[in-house]
Amino acid sequence: FKHTLQCLPLQEKWYTLYRNYESDPAFGGTDPCIEFTCLGPAVDGAFTFTVRYGDSSANLTLTLSASEGYTTQNLLHFQPIGRKLFSMLLTASYVDCMTCVVFRSTYLNEGACSLIVPESALGKELSCCDYLFDLLCDATPKFTIYDESCSK
């Protein structure tokens, strides 16, 4: 398990490969092709991201904090730019900057999980990531979000 901050700023695009829930109101509902792009280094402790889903996109800021009793910054607070009262909390359950991140979408519920991967890992064997997703997330059902049309 790596520290989430070690992966930031992201050096390439990351994609949601799959999740264990069908619709995500914060990231495009049931739209396919959820893509995360970091727009540069942190400014005042916050990273700026563009998230694309379907034919839409949104700019967000990301700040990190640690769960109670943790020293690792495993909580990710995404906030749409210009909407100070609205924030989405995700918990990083597993982080490997080269292959995948397993997130709990805590803004939905404790059991909602997604697996995101860097563009360089697309199409590669990710059995360790798949195993950890299934282990940590009770991954049935599993909804595929990414297909080859997403990176075009």
N, C-alpha and C positions, 0 to 999 in steps of 0.2 A: 504494500500500500504506500503510495507516494503522497506527499503533501500537495494539495490542490494547487497551491500557489506556484509550485515548480513547473506546472504546465502553462502558466500565464506569463506574458501574453501568448495566445495561441499562435503558432507559426504557420498554420494552414487551416483550411476549412474543416469543420467537424459536422457530421451528419447523425441524425437519430436513425439508428438501424431498425430497432423495434422497441415496443413497450408492452406492458401487460394490461393496458386499458385502451379503449377504442378512441375516445375523443378527449382532446386537451383544449379547453377554452382559452388558455393563455397562448398557446402556440398553434393556432390554425385549425382547431377542432379536429376534423378527420382528414385534413389536407395531408398529402404525402410530401416528401422531400423537405424535411425540416433541417435547415443549414445554419450553422453558427459561424460567424466570422468576427474575430477580434480586431478592432481598428487601431490598436497600438498599445503602448505601455500605459500603466496606471497613472492617473492624474488625481491627486488628492486621495489616494487609496482606492480609486474606482476605475475599473476597466470599461471601455465602451465597446459594445457589440452591435452588430446587425444580425438579426434573425430573419431568415426568409422561410416562408412556408406557402405552398401553392403559388398563387400569383401575388402574394402580399409580402410585406416586410415591416419590421419594426426596429427602432434603435432603442437599446437598453443599456443601463449601467449595471455592472456587477461589482458587489462588494462581498468580502469574505469575513466569516467569523467562526469561532469554535463552539461546538456543542458544550453544554455544561459538563465539566469534568474532563474535557479533552484539551490537548495542547495544539493538535492539528486543526487547521482551519478547514473544517469539513462542511460548513453551512454556506450556501451560495444564495445571496439575496439579489435577484434580478428586479430591476425597477424600470418601467418605461420612462424614457426621457420626457420630462415635463409633467409627470404624474406622481407627485411626491407622496400621496397617501395610499398608493397601490404598490404592493411588492409581492413577488413570488419567491417562496422559499424552497430551495432544493437541498437535499442532503447527499453528499458524495459518499456512497457506500464502498466503492472500490475505484481507485485511480491508477492507471498506468498511462503516462503521457504518450507512449508510442503505439498503444493498441486500443484502449477503450476506457470509458468511465461508466460506471453504473450509478445512476442517480435515483433517489427517492423523490418523487414530486410531492413533497410534503404540503404544498399549497392545495393539492387535491385531497390526498389522504395518505396515511402512513404506508399503505401497501402499494401505492402507485409507483411503478418503476419504469425507467427507460435506459436503454443502452445507446451511447453515442460513441462514434469512432472517428479518427482523423481520416481525411481523404486518402492518405497513403496506406491505410489499412483496409480500404474497401476491396472486396474480392479476395482477401487473404484468409487463411485458416485462423479462426478466432475461437477455437474450442475452449480455451481457458476463460475467455470473456463470456461465452455462452454458458459454461458450467457455473460461473459465479453469478450470473444473472439468474439462472434457474434456482440456485441455492439461496440467494439473498432475497429473491422477489416472488417466490411461489408463482412461477412464470406461466401459468395457464389461466386464461388463454394468452397467446402471444400475437400481437398485431404488428405485421411488417409495415414499416413506414418508408423505408428506402428501397428504390429499385434503380436500375441503370440509367433511367431517364433523368434522375435527379441531378447528376453531375454534368449535364450538358448545357 
